[in-house]
Amino acid sequence: MPKMKTKSAAKKRFSFTASGRVKAGVAGKRHGMIKRSTKFIRDASGTMILCDADEKIVKKYMPYNR
């Protein structure tokens, strides 16, 4: 059986923690920051850990990065 391929888009957007959870950038910060509250901008900084349902999807796209 041939090797499975990693989705290029997924490897650019997601990374794994040491315990196997998936890290991703927070959505909604590309443009339109004037209309967003200061609290939203502060909370959306850095990265976040994905929920279990989204984690399953991402792990399918990245078979070897766990």
PyMOL Python script that loads the backbone (N, CA, C, O; Angstrom):
from pymol import cmd

cmd.read_pdbstr("""\
ATOM      1  N   MET A   1       0.835  -1.179   0.000  1.00  0.00           N
ATOM      2  CA  MET A   1       0.000   0.000   0.000  1.00  0.00           C
ATOM      3  C   MET A   1       0.886   1.252   0.000  1.00  0.00           C
ATOM      4  O   MET A   1       1.831   1.332   0.785  1.00  0.00           O
ATOM      5  N   PRO A   2       0.595   2.229  -0.870  1.00  0.00           N
ATOM      6  CA  PRO A   2       1.443   3.424  -0.940  1.00  0.00           C
ATOM      7  C   PRO A   2       1.257   4.330   0.277  1.00  0.00           C
ATOM      8  O   PRO A   2       0.281   4.226   1.019  1.00  0.00           O
ATOM      9  N   LYS A   3       2.233   5.218   0.449  1.00  0.00           N
ATOM     10  CA  LYS A   3       2.152   6.167   1.553  1.00  0.00           C
ATOM     11  C   LYS A   3       0.971   7.111   1.355  1.00  0.00           C
ATOM     12  O   LYS A   3       0.588   7.422   0.227  1.00  0.00           O
ATOM     13  N   MET A   4       0.397   7.564   2.479  1.00  0.00           N
ATOM     14  CA  MET A   4      -0.656   8.574   2.409  1.00  0.00           C
ATOM     15  C   MET A   4       0.000   9.947   2.287  1.00  0.00           C
ATOM     16  O   MET A   4       1.103  10.157   2.791  1.00  0.00           O
ATOM     17  N   LYS A   5      -0.665  10.865   1.629  1.00  0.00           N
ATOM     18  CA  LYS A   5      -0.105  12.204   1.461  1.00  0.00           C
ATOM     19  C   LYS A   5      -0.703  13.165   2.483  1.00  0.00           C
ATOM     20  O   LYS A   5      -1.890  13.100   2.802  1.00  0.00           O
ATOM     21  N   THR A   6       0.148  14.060   2.990  1.00  0.00           N
ATOM     22  CA  THR A   6      -0.302  15.128   3.864  1.00  0.00           C
ATOM     23  C   THR A   6      -0.852  16.249   3.002  1.00  0.00           C
ATOM     24  O   THR A   6      -0.256  16.603   1.984  1.00  0.00           O
ATOM     25  N   LYS A   7      -1.994  16.813   3.407  1.00  0.00           N
ATOM     26  CA  LYS A   7      -2.557  17.955   2.671  1.00  0.00           C
ATOM     27  C   LYS A   7      -1.669  19.175   2.916  1.00  0.00           C
ATOM     28  O   LYS A   7      -1.396  19.531   4.062  1.00  0.00           O
ATOM     29  N   SER A   8      -1.223  19.806   1.840  1.00  0.00           N
ATOM     30  CA  SER A   8      -0.311  20.946   1.958  1.00  0.00           C
ATOM     31  C   SER A   8      -0.940  22.104   2.713  1.00  0.00           C
ATOM     32  O   SER A   8      -0.263  22.784   3.484  1.00  0.00           O
ATOM     33  N   ALA A   9      -2.233  22.335   2.497  1.00  0.00           N
ATOM     34  CA  ALA A   9      -2.912  23.438   3.186  1.00  0.00           C
ATOM     35  C   ALA A   9      -2.936  23.196   4.688  1.00  0.00           C
ATOM     36  O   ALA A   9      -2.797  24.137   5.470  1.00  0.00           O
ATOM     37  N   ALA A  10      -3.112  21.950   5.096  1.00  0.00           N
ATOM     38  CA  ALA A  10      -3.193  21.624   6.521  1.00  0.00           C
ATOM     39  C   ALA A  10      -1.842  21.799   7.207  1.00  0.00           C
ATOM     40  O   ALA A  10      -1.778  22.296   8.331  1.00  0.00           O
ATOM     41  N   LYS A  11      -0.768  21.397   6.543  1.00  0.00           N
ATOM     42  CA  LYS A  11       0.532  21.507   7.209  1.00  0.00           C
ATOM     43  C   LYS A  11       0.971  22.958   7.363  1.00  0.00           C
ATOM     44  O   LYS A  11       1.797  23.270   8.220  1.00  0.00           O
ATOM     45  N   LYS A  12       0.417  23.855   6.529  1.00  0.00           N
ATOM     46  CA  LYS A  12       0.737  25.267   6.671  1.00  0.00           C
ATOM     47  C   LYS A  12      -0.067  25.934   7.788  1.00  0.00           C
ATOM     48  O   LYS A  12       0.376  26.929   8.361  1.00  0.00           O
ATOM     49  N   ARG A  13      -1.233  25.396   8.096  1.00  0.00           N
ATOM     50  CA  ARG A  13      -2.153  26.066   9.013  1.00  0.00           C
ATOM     51  C   ARG A  13      -2.194  25.494  10.424  1.00  0.00           C
ATOM     52  O   ARG A  13      -2.558  26.201  11.364  1.00  0.00           O
ATOM     53  N   PHE A  14      -1.831  24.235  10.585  1.00  0.00           N
ATOM     54  CA  PHE A  14      -1.977  23.569  11.879  1.00  0.00           C
ATOM     55  C   PHE A  14      -0.653  22.981  12.338  1.00  0.00           C
ATOM     56  O   PHE A  14       0.200  22.623  11.526  1.00  0.00           O
ATOM     57  N   SER A  15      -0.496  22.886  13.660  1.00  0.00           N
ATOM     58  CA  SER A  15       0.648  22.174  14.214  1.00  0.00           C
ATOM     59  C   SER A  15       0.161  21.420  15.436  1.00  0.00           C
ATOM     60  O   SER A  15      -0.920  21.701  15.953  1.00  0.00           O
ATOM     61  N   PHE A  16       0.960  20.455  15.903  1.00  0.00           N
ATOM     62  CA  PHE A  16       0.558  19.603  17.004  1.00  0.00           C
ATOM     63  C   PHE A  16       1.338  19.947  18.269  1.00  0.00           C
ATOM     64  O   PHE A  16       2.510  20.317  18.207  1.00  0.00           O
ATOM     65  N   THR A  17       0.673  19.820  19.413  1.00  0.00           N
ATOM     66  CA  THR A  17       1.347  19.998  20.685  1.00  0.00           C
ATOM     67  C   THR A  17       2.025  18.677  21.048  1.00  0.00           C
ATOM     68  O   THR A  17       1.840  17.670  20.364  1.00  0.00           O
ATOM     69  N   ALA A  18       2.798  18.685  22.113  1.00  0.00           N
ATOM     70  CA  ALA A  18       3.502  17.472  22.531  1.00  0.00           C
ATOM     71  C   ALA A  18       2.528  16.378  22.958  1.00  0.00           C
ATOM     72  O   ALA A  18       2.832  15.192  22.831  1.00  0.00           O
ATOM     73  N   SER A  19       1.352  16.773  23.467  1.00  0.00           N
ATOM     74  CA  SER A  19       0.373  15.774  23.910  1.00  0.00           C
ATOM     75  C   SER A  19      -0.547  15.323  22.781  1.00  0.00           C
ATOM     76  O   SER A  19      -1.421  14.483  22.996  1.00  0.00           O
ATOM     77  N   GLY A  20      -0.360  15.874  21.571  1.00  0.00           N
ATOM     78  CA  GLY A  20      -1.133  15.415  20.425  1.00  0.00           C
ATOM     79  C   GLY A  20      -2.340  16.262  20.075  1.00  0.00           C
ATOM     80  O   GLY A  20      -3.078  15.927  19.148  1.00  0.00           O
ATOM     81  N   ARG A  21      -2.558  17.354  20.799  1.00  0.00           N
ATOM     82  CA  ARG A  21      -3.669  18.253  20.447  1.00  0.00           C
ATOM     83  C   ARG A  21      -3.259  19.086  19.236  1.00  0.00           C
ATOM     84  O   ARG A  21      -2.078  19.143  18.893  1.00  0.00           O
ATOM     85  N   VAL A  22      -4.233  19.736  18.585  1.00  0.00           N
ATOM     86  CA  VAL A  22      -3.959  20.502  17.376  1.00  0.00           C
ATOM     87  C   VAL A  22      -4.038  21.996  17.675  1.00  0.00           C
ATOM     88  O   VAL A  22      -5.025  22.477  18.231  1.00  0.00           O
ATOM     89  N   LYS A  23      -2.974  22.730  17.296  1.00  0.00           N
ATOM     90  CA  LYS A  23      -2.931  24.178  17.465  1.00  0.00           C
ATOM     91  C   LYS A  23      -3.272  24.848  16.147  1.00  0.00           C
ATOM     92  O   LYS A  23      -2.876  24.377  15.081  1.00  0.00           O
ATOM     93  N   ALA A  24      -4.017  25.960  16.222  1.00  0.00           N
ATOM     94  CA  ALA A  24      -4.364  26.719  15.025  1.00  0.00           C
ATOM     95  C   ALA A  24      -4.451  28.187  15.373  1.00  0.00           C
ATOM     96  O   ALA A  24      -4.629  28.551  16.536  1.00  0.00           O
ATOM     97  N   GLY A  25      -4.324  29.032  14.362  1.00  0.00           N
ATOM     98  CA  GLY A  25      -4.503  30.450  14.574  1.00  0.00           C
ATOM     99  C   GLY A  25      -5.974  30.766  14.785  1.00  0.00           C
ATOM    100  O   GLY A  25      -6.841  30.052  14.282  1.00  0.00           O
ATOM    101  N   VAL A  26      -6.261  31.824  15.520  1.00  0.00           N
ATOM    102  CA  VAL A  26      -7.640  32.205  15.800  1.00  0.00           C
ATOM    103  C   VAL A  26      -8.241  32.882  14.575  1.00  0.00           C
ATOM    104  O   VAL A  26      -7.578  33.691  13.925  1.00  0.00           O
ATOM    105  N   ALA A  27      -9.486  32.559  14.255  1.00  0.00           N
ATOM    106  CA  ALA A  27     -10.158  33.109  13.076  1.00  0.00           C
ATOM    107  C   ALA A  27     -10.641  34.530  13.319  1.00  0.00           C
ATOM    108  O   ALA A  27     -10.834  34.947  14.461  1.00  0.00           O
ATOM    109  N   GLY A  28     -10.833  35.269  12.227  1.00  0.00           N
ATOM    110  CA  GLY A  28     -11.467  36.582  12.318  1.00  0.00           C
ATOM    111  C   GLY A  28     -10.537  37.746  12.548  1.00  0.00           C
ATOM    112  O   GLY A  28     -10.976  38.789  13.033  1.00  0.00           O
ATOM    113  N   LYS A  29      -9.256  37.607  12.216  1.00  0.00           N
ATOM    114  CA  LYS A  29      -8.312  38.703  12.497  1.00  0.00           C
ATOM    115  C   LYS A  29      -7.600  39.218  11.251  1.00  0.00           C
ATOM    116  O   LYS A  29      -6.569  39.880  11.373  1.00  0.00           O
ATOM    117  N   ARG A  30      -8.107  38.940  10.083  1.00  0.00           N
ATOM    118  CA  ARG A  30      -7.415  39.363   8.861  1.00  0.00           C
ATOM    119  C   ARG A  30      -7.649  40.834   8.533  1.00  0.00           C
ATOM    120  O   ARG A  30      -6.726  41.535   8.120  1.00  0.00           O
ATOM    121  N   HIS A  31      -8.871  41.295   8.715  1.00  0.00           N
ATOM    122  CA  HIS A  31      -9.190  42.692   8.392  1.00  0.00           C
ATOM    123  C   HIS A  31     -10.408  43.101   9.196  1.00  0.00           C
ATOM    124  O   HIS A  31     -11.024  42.263   9.854  1.00  0.00           O
ATOM    125  N   GLY A  32     -10.770  44.397   9.155  1.00  0.00           N
ATOM    126  CA  GLY A  32     -11.952  44.887   9.861  1.00  0.00           C
ATOM    127  C   GLY A  32     -11.761  44.975  11.364  1.00  0.00           C
ATOM    128  O   GLY A  32     -12.703  44.757  12.126  1.00  0.00           O
ATOM    129  N   MET A  33     -10.532  45.298  11.800  1.00  0.00           N
ATOM    130  CA  MET A  33     -10.269  45.349  13.239  1.00  0.00           C
ATOM    131  C   MET A  33     -10.928  46.557  13.914  1.00  0.00           C
ATOM    132  O   MET A  33     -11.129  46.544  15.128  1.00  0.00           O
ATOM    133  N   ILE A  34     -11.269  47.603  13.145  1.00  0.00           N
ATOM    134  CA  ILE A  34     -11.878  48.802  13.735  1.00  0.00           C
ATOM    135  C   ILE A  34     -13.234  48.462  14.348  1.00  0.00           C
ATOM    136  O   ILE A  34     -13.576  48.966  15.418  1.00  0.00           O
ATOM    137  N   LYS A  35     -14.002  47.612  13.679  1.00  0.00           N
ATOM    138  CA  LYS A  35     -15.338  47.286  14.199  1.00  0.00           C
ATOM    139  C   LYS A  35     -15.308  46.234  15.299  1.00  0.00           C
ATOM    140  O   LYS A  35     -16.331  46.011  15.947  1.00  0.00           O
ATOM    141  N   ARG A  36     -14.192  45.589  15.531  1.00  0.00           N
ATOM    142  CA  ARG A  36     -14.094  44.573  16.582  1.00  0.00           C
ATOM    143  C   ARG A  36     -13.793  45.235  17.931  1.00  0.00           C
ATOM    144  O   ARG A  36     -13.152  46.284  18.002  1.00  0.00           O
ATOM    145  N   SER A  37     -14.270  44.598  18.983  1.00  0.00           N
ATOM    146  CA  SER A  37     -14.009  45.154  20.313  1.00  0.00           C
ATOM    147  C   SER A  37     -12.561  44.875  20.709  1.00  0.00           C
ATOM    148  O   SER A  37     -11.923  43.963  20.183  1.00  0.00           O
ATOM    149  N   THR A  38     -12.069  45.660  21.625  1.00  0.00           N
ATOM    150  CA  THR A  38     -10.705  45.471  22.119  1.00  0.00           C
ATOM    151  C   THR A  38     -10.564  44.106  22.783  1.00  0.00           C
ATOM    152  O   THR A  38      -9.523  43.458  22.675  1.00  0.00           O
ATOM    153  N   LYS A  39     -11.623  43.676  23.470  1.00  0.00           N
ATOM    154  CA  LYS A  39     -11.613  42.370  24.138  1.00  0.00           C
ATOM    155  C   LYS A  39     -11.475  41.249  23.107  1.00  0.00           C
ATOM    156  O   LYS A  39     -10.735  40.291  23.331  1.00  0.00           O
ATOM    157  N   PHE A  40     -12.185  41.360  21.975  1.00  0.00           N
ATOM    158  CA  PHE A  40     -12.091  40.338  20.938  1.00  0.00           C
ATOM    159  C   PHE A  40     -10.664  40.248  20.402  1.00  0.00           C
ATOM    160  O   PHE A  40     -10.113  39.155  20.268  1.00  0.00           O
ATOM    161  N   ILE A  41     -10.072  41.398  20.099  1.00  0.00           N
ATOM    162  CA  ILE A  41      -8.717  41.420  19.536  1.00  0.00           C
ATOM    163  C   ILE A  41      -7.726  40.820  20.531  1.00  0.00           C
ATOM    164  O   ILE A  41      -6.831  40.069  20.145  1.00  0.00           O
ATOM    165  N   ARG A  42      -7.888  41.150  21.803  1.00  0.00           N
ATOM    166  CA  ARG A  42      -6.994  40.636  22.835  1.00  0.00           C
ATOM    167  C   ARG A  42      -7.156  39.109  22.975  1.00  0.00           C
ATOM    168  O   ARG A  42      -6.164  38.386  23.064  1.00  0.00           O
ATOM    169  N   ASP A  43      -8.389  38.630  22.992  1.00  0.00           N
ATOM    170  CA  ASP A  43      -8.636  37.195  23.154  1.00  0.00           C
ATOM    171  C   ASP A  43      -8.217  36.391  21.925  1.00  0.00           C
ATOM    172  O   ASP A  43      -7.881  35.212  22.039  1.00  0.00           O
ATOM    173  N   ALA A  44      -8.234  37.026  20.747  1.00  0.00           N
ATOM    174  CA  ALA A  44      -7.927  36.318  19.513  1.00  0.00           C
ATOM    175  C   ALA A  44      -6.447  36.346  19.155  1.00  0.00           C
ATOM    176  O   ALA A  44      -6.073  35.921  18.062  1.00  0.00           O
ATOM    177  N   SER A  45      -5.597  36.839  20.058  1.00  0.00           N
ATOM    178  CA  SER A  45      -4.168  36.880  19.741  1.00  0.00           C
ATOM    179  C   SER A  45      -3.554  35.501  19.931  1.00  0.00           C
ATOM    180  O   SER A  45      -4.055  34.695  20.714  1.00  0.00           O
ATOM    181  N   GLY A  46      -2.487  35.237  19.226  1.00  0.00           N
ATOM    182  CA  GLY A  46      -1.779  33.966  19.386  1.00  0.00           C
ATOM    183  C   GLY A  46      -2.499  32.805  18.717  1.00  0.00           C
ATOM    184  O   GLY A  46      -3.126  32.966  17.670  1.00  0.00           O
ATOM    185  N   THR A  47      -2.402  31.637  19.335  1.00  0.00           N
ATOM    186  CA  THR A  47      -3.011  30.434  18.768  1.00  0.00           C
ATOM    187  C   THR A  47      -4.017  29.850  19.755  1.00  0.00           C
ATOM    188  O   THR A  47      -4.085  30.256  20.915  1.00  0.00           O
ATOM    189  N   MET A  48      -4.800  28.881  19.263  1.00  0.00           N
ATOM    190  CA  MET A  48      -5.778  28.212  20.118  1.00  0.00           C
ATOM    191  C   MET A  48      -5.706  26.710  19.887  1.00  0.00           C
ATOM    192  O   MET A  48      -5.161  26.253  18.882  1.00  0.00           O
ATOM    193  N   ILE A  49      -6.256  25.949  20.818  1.00  0.00           N
ATOM    194  CA  ILE A  49      -6.346  24.493  20.682  1.00  0.00           C
ATOM    195  C   ILE A  49      -7.712  24.177  20.086  1.00  0.00           C
ATOM    196  O   ILE A  49      -8.730  24.675  20.567  1.00  0.00           O
ATOM    197  N   LEU A  50      -7.740  23.357  19.050  1.00  0.00           N
ATOM    198  CA  LEU A  50      -9.007  23.021  18.411  1.00  0.00           C
ATOM    199  C   LEU A  50      -9.844  22.097  19.285  1.00  0.00           C
ATOM    200  O   LEU A  50      -9.315  21.364  20.121  1.00  0.00           O
ATOM    201  N   CYS A  51     -11.165  22.143  19.079  1.00  0.00           N
ATOM    202  CA  CYS A  51     -12.061  21.237  19.797  1.00  0.00           C
ATOM    203  C   CYS A  51     -11.920  19.831  19.210  1.00  0.00           C
ATOM    204  O   CYS A  51     -11.320  19.648  18.150  1.00  0.00           O
ATOM    205  N   ASP A  52     -12.477  18.846  19.907  1.00  0.00           N
ATOM    206  CA  ASP A  52     -12.294  17.443  19.522  1.00  0.00           C
ATOM    207  C   ASP A  52     -12.841  17.136  18.124  1.00  0.00           C
ATOM    208  O   ASP A  52     -12.224  16.385  17.368  1.00  0.00           O
ATOM    209  N   ALA A  53     -13.994  17.713  17.780  1.00  0.00           N
ATOM    210  CA  ALA A  53     -14.605  17.436  16.480  1.00  0.00           C
ATOM    211  C   ALA A  53     -13.729  17.934  15.335  1.00  0.00           C
ATOM    212  O   ALA A  53     -13.535  17.231  14.344  1.00  0.00           O
ATOM    213  N   ASP A  54     -13.197  19.157  15.475  1.00  0.00           N
ATOM    214  CA  ASP A  54     -12.331  19.714  14.437  1.00  0.00           C
ATOM    215  C   ASP A  54     -10.987  18.995  14.403  1.00  0.00           C
ATOM    216  O   ASP A  54     -10.375  18.845  13.346  1.00  0.00           O
ATOM    217  N   GLU A  55     -10.541  18.556  15.570  1.00  0.00           N
ATOM    218  CA  GLU A  55      -9.263  17.847  15.676  1.00  0.00           C
ATOM    219  C   GLU A  55      -9.273  16.561  14.845  1.00  0.00           C
ATOM    220  O   GLU A  55      -8.284  16.234  14.188  1.00  0.00           O
ATOM    221  N   LYS A  56     -10.390  15.837  14.877  1.00  0.00           N
ATOM    222  CA  LYS A  56     -10.508  14.598  14.098  1.00  0.00           C
ATOM    223  C   LYS A  56     -10.336  14.860  12.616  1.00  0.00           C
ATOM    224  O   LYS A  56      -9.678  14.091  11.914  1.00  0.00           O
ATOM    225  N   ILE A  57     -10.928  15.947  12.137  1.00  0.00           N
ATOM    226  CA  ILE A  57     -10.843  16.290  10.716  1.00  0.00           C
ATOM    227  C   ILE A  57      -9.406  16.598  10.323  1.00  0.00           C
ATOM    228  O   ILE A  57      -8.921  16.118   9.299  1.00  0.00           O
ATOM    229  N   VAL A  58      -8.724  17.400  11.139  1.00  0.00           N
ATOM    230  CA  VAL A  58      -7.354  17.814  10.821  1.00  0.00           C
ATOM    231  C   VAL A  58      -6.416  16.615  10.858  1.00  0.00           C
ATOM    232  O   VAL A  58      -5.516  16.519  10.024  1.00  0.00           O
ATOM    233  N   LYS A  59      -6.603  15.709  11.796  1.00  0.00           N
ATOM    234  CA  LYS A  59      -5.714  14.551  11.913  1.00  0.00           C
ATOM    235  C   LYS A  59      -5.820  13.631  10.701  1.00  0.00           C
ATOM    236  O   LYS A  59      -4.869  12.922  10.373  1.00  0.00           O
ATOM    237  N   LYS A  60      -6.978  13.642  10.034  1.00  0.00           N
ATOM    238  CA  LYS A  60      -7.131  12.868   8.795  1.00  0.00           C
ATOM    239  C   LYS A  60      -6.240  13.436   7.688  1.00  0.00           C
ATOM    240  O   LYS A  60      -5.698  12.694   6.869  1.00  0.00           O
ATOM    241  N   TYR A  61      -6.097  14.760   7.679  1.00  0.00           N
ATOM    242  CA  TYR A  61      -5.308  15.418   6.635  1.00  0.00           C
ATOM    243  C   TYR A  61      -3.808  15.303   6.871  1.00  0.00           C
ATOM    244  O   TYR A  61      -3.024  15.449   5.933  1.00  0.00           O
ATOM    245  N   MET A  62      -3.396  15.043   8.117  1.00  0.00           N
ATOM    246  CA  MET A  62      -1.978  14.991   8.464  1.00  0.00           C
ATOM    247  C   MET A  62      -1.667  13.642   9.110  1.00  0.00           C
ATOM    248  O   MET A  62      -1.536  13.567  10.332  1.00  0.00           O
ATOM    249  N   PRO A  63      -1.547  12.591   8.330  1.00  0.00           N
ATOM    250  CA  PRO A  63      -1.411  11.240   8.906  1.00  0.00           C
ATOM    251  C   PRO A  63      -0.089  10.980   9.617  1.00  0.00           C
ATOM    252  O   PRO A  63      -0.038  10.107  10.484  1.00  0.00           O
ATOM    253  N   TYR A  64       0.971  11.690   9.292  1.00  0.00           N
ATOM    254  CA  TYR A  64       2.292  11.352   9.838  1.00  0.00           C
ATOM    255  C   TYR A  64       2.804  12.333  10.892  1.00  0.00           C
ATOM    256  O   TYR A  64       3.893  12.141  11.433  1.00  0.00           O
ATOM    257  N   ASN A  65       2.033  13.379  11.189  1.00  0.00           N
ATOM    258  CA  ASN A  65       2.535  14.433  12.086  1.00  0.00           C
ATOM    259  C   ASN A  65       2.044  14.269  13.519  1.00  0.00           C
ATOM    260  O   ASN A  65       1.799  15.262  14.204  1.00  0.00           O
ATOM    261  N   ARG A  66       1.897  13.027  13.980  1.00  0.00           N
ATOM    262  CA  ARG A  66       1.384  12.854  15.349  1.00  0.00           C
ATOM    263  C   ARG A  66       2.377  12.100  16.184  1.00  0.00           C
ATOM    264  O   ARG A  66       2.129  11.854  17.364  1.00  0.00           O
TER     265      ARG A  66
END
""", "prot")
cmd.dss("prot")
cmd.show_as("cartoon", "prot")
cmd.util.cbc("prot")
cmd.orient("prot")
